[in-house]
Amino acid sequence: MASTAPIGVFDSGLGGISVAHEIRRAMPHERVLYFGDSANAPYGTKTPEQVRELSFAIVEHFVKQGVKAVVIACNTATSAAVNELRDTYEIPIIGMEPALKVACDRGHGERQRVIVAATPLTLRERKFAALMDRFKADHTIHPEPCPDLVSIVESGRLDDHDLVMRTLHGYFDHYDLDSIDAVVLGCTHFVFYRGYFRELLPDSAAIIDGNEGTVRHLHVVLESLGKLAPEDAVGGVELANSDPSPRVAALARDLLQRP
């Protein structure tokens, strides 16, 4: 497969556009085919079997388009489907998981108090349970399901400050936030809320997501295979969605342009 072949990136909806944005920033010569499954969003409240079925259909479509790698820009789909996808397809399948290790390592050996904000399914799956098991003896970890944060992005209400802050307070006011060392954004939709989280949290609390690490891993994998696009290649992001409405298309374009 040619190094100029595209990279497939998919999510349950529009959140993974934050990953496509990071690929464009860090790997500007790569072509990205982004697919958002907004017609079936949210994945976080579905069964693992439903998520696997949807994920396989999307990856099969990418393979037919000749992609050289797939990034599952969705913690929920990674939890439910990444192992089966890797067993089925020969191309690299890059998954995501909440960046809990990054949050815990910040303490340099001191106990960290970390909230992991994610979808209900991500937090219920064995993959996250195994991740927590690695750190919970030495750190205090609070899983916090935040399904409404997905819905707000998908409905185009991300700029409704009062709605967003009211929603965040509903999820986080029962914590002593002054004692929290970090909040992990364990869903790619939540990356768009970074400014709101900064407003909610004390300055001492870090806000951590997995996008940069995922894209760095993608770069390493493609480089090891000799599949990085040449520097004279013209990169870009092509957006597609299972919801063909003009509203979703406009919202996707807007999210891709956000800083």
N, C-alpha and C positions, 0 to 999 in steps of 0.2 A: 504494500500500500504506500502511495506517495506521501512524502512529508508535507505536501501542500493539501492533503485531504483535511476536511473539517473535523472539529471536535463537537460531539453531541453533548448538550447540557440539558437536563430536564428537572422539573420540579412539579409538585402537585398543583402549582399555580404560578403566581408571579414572584414569589420570594426568591427563587433561584436566579432571578435577574441580577440580584446583588452579586452572585458568583460570576455570572457572565461579565458583569462590569469589572470585576477584579481580574478576570482573565484578559480582558481588553487592555486594562491598565498595565499589567505585568508582562503580558505576552502579545504585544500589539500586532505581530505579524501573523497570528493565528486566526483562522476563520472559525467562527462559532455558530452552530445551528442550535438555537434555543427553542425548547418546546415546553410550554406551560400547560398543564392539564386542568385549567380552571373549570372546565365543564364537570369535572369530577372532584373538585376541591370541596372541603379539605380532606387530605389523606389522614390526618392525625386522629380523626374520630372513626375511621374505617377499621375493618378487621385486617390482620396481616395477610390473609389470603386474598382479599380484595386488592390490597396495595401491590402484592406480588403480581397479580394478573395484569393490572394497569401498567406496572413498570415493565413487564416483559413485552407488552404490546408496543410501548414507546421505544424500547431498545431495539426491537426487531425492525421498526420503521427506520431508526437511525442506521442500522447495519445495511439496510437496503439503499440508503443514501450514501454509503461508502465512508462513514466516519472512521477515523483512526483511533479514537478513544471515546469513552463516555464518562461524563461526570454526573453522578447522581447528586444534584444540588438540593438535596432534601434529606434531612436527618431521618425522617420517618420512613421514606422509601429505602434508604440505606439499611436501617434496622430490619426491615421486613424482607428485603429482596437481594441485597448485595451478594451474599454467598451463592445463591442459586444462579444469579446472573453470571458471576465469574465462572461457575461450573459449566455454563452453557455456551458462552461466547469466548473467542480467542483474543479479541481486542482488550486492551486495558479497561477495566471498570473501576473508576475512582469514586469511593464513597465518602460520606461525611459522618462525623459523630461530634457531639458536644465537646468543646475544647476544655474539658475538665482538667486534663493534665497540665495545660498551660496555666490555668487558674491556681492549681495547687502548687506548682513549681515556683510560682512567684514568691512564696513564703520562704524559700531557701532553707527548708527544714522546719520552719515554724508552722504550727497548726493554722490552717486557713478556714475561714467561714465563707462558704460559697453557695449561692443560689443558682440552680440550673433551670432556666426558663425554656420550656420546650412544649411540644404538642403532647397530648395524653398518650398517644400510641408510642412515641419515642420513649417516654418515661416508663411505659409498661413492658417494653420488649426486653428480652433476655440480653441483647447486646448492651443496653444501657445498664442493666443490673450487673453485668460483668465489669463494665467500666467503673461503676460505683464501688464495687468490691475491691478494686485496686487501691482506692484512696480513702475509703470511709473510716478505716482504723486510725488514720493519722490526721484526718481533716473532718470538719463538720459540713455536711453537704445536704442542702435542702432542694429536692426536686419540686418545681412549681409548674404545673400545667397551665398554659395560657392560650386556650383555643381561640378566644375572641381577637387576639392580635393578628391571627391569620385572616379572619373575616374582615377586619378593618382595612387591611391592605387590598384584599380581593374586591372589596366594594368601593374602592377609590376614596376612602375617608381618612387617609393617612394625614392630611393637613388639618383635620378637625381637632384642634389642640385640646379643647375641653373634653371631647369624647375620649381621646387617647389617654389623657392624664387621669380621667375618671376611671378608665379601665385599668390602667397601671396601678392606681391606688387600691382598686378592688382586689388585685392579686397580691400586692406587696405590703400593704399597710399593717398586716399582722406580724411582720418581721421588725426587729429592732435594726433598722437599716444602718444606723451608726456603727453597729458591730460587724457589719458584713464587709469582707475583704474584696469580693468580686461577684459579679453577676455574669454568668455564661449565657450568651444568646444561642440556644441550642436549636434554632430553627432559622432558615435563611430569610424568612419573612421578617424576623425580628431585627435583622441588621438595619432595616430602614427606620427603626425606632431609636437608634443610638443617641440622637440628640435629646429625645424625650427621657430616656433612661438617665442621661447625664443631668437632666433637670430634676429627676426624682431622687437620685442617689447623692450621698455626700461625696465631696471631691476625693476622699480617701479610697473610695470603692472603684475598682477597675471594672471596665466593661469589655468582655472578651467574646469574640466570635471565631469561627473556624474557617472563614473564607480564605484568608491569606495563606494559612497553612495548607489548605486543600489545593490551592493553585500552585503553591511551591512544590507540593508532591506531584502534581500533574506535570510540571516542568521537568522534574527529576526523572519521572517515568519515560516521558517522550524523549528526553535527551539520551537516556540509557539505550533506547531502541533506535536511535538515529532518526527520530521522527519529528523533531522540531522544525517548524516552517523556516525556510531561508529568510534572511534579513531583507531581501528585496521583494518578499511576498506581500500582497495587500491583504491585511486582516480586516476583521469586522464582525459584527453580530447580526445574524438574521433571526428575527423573532417570529415564532409561530405559536398557535394556541388552539386547544380543542374547542374553546368558545370562540366562534368566528365573529362575534359582535364588534362593531366599530368602537364601542366603549372600552372593551378589554384591550383592543389593539392600541388605542390612544394611551391607556393607562400603562401598558407595557413600555411604550416608547418613552413616556414620562419618567418611569422608574429607572430605565436604563441611563437616562441623562442626569440623574441625581448624583451629587458628590458622594 
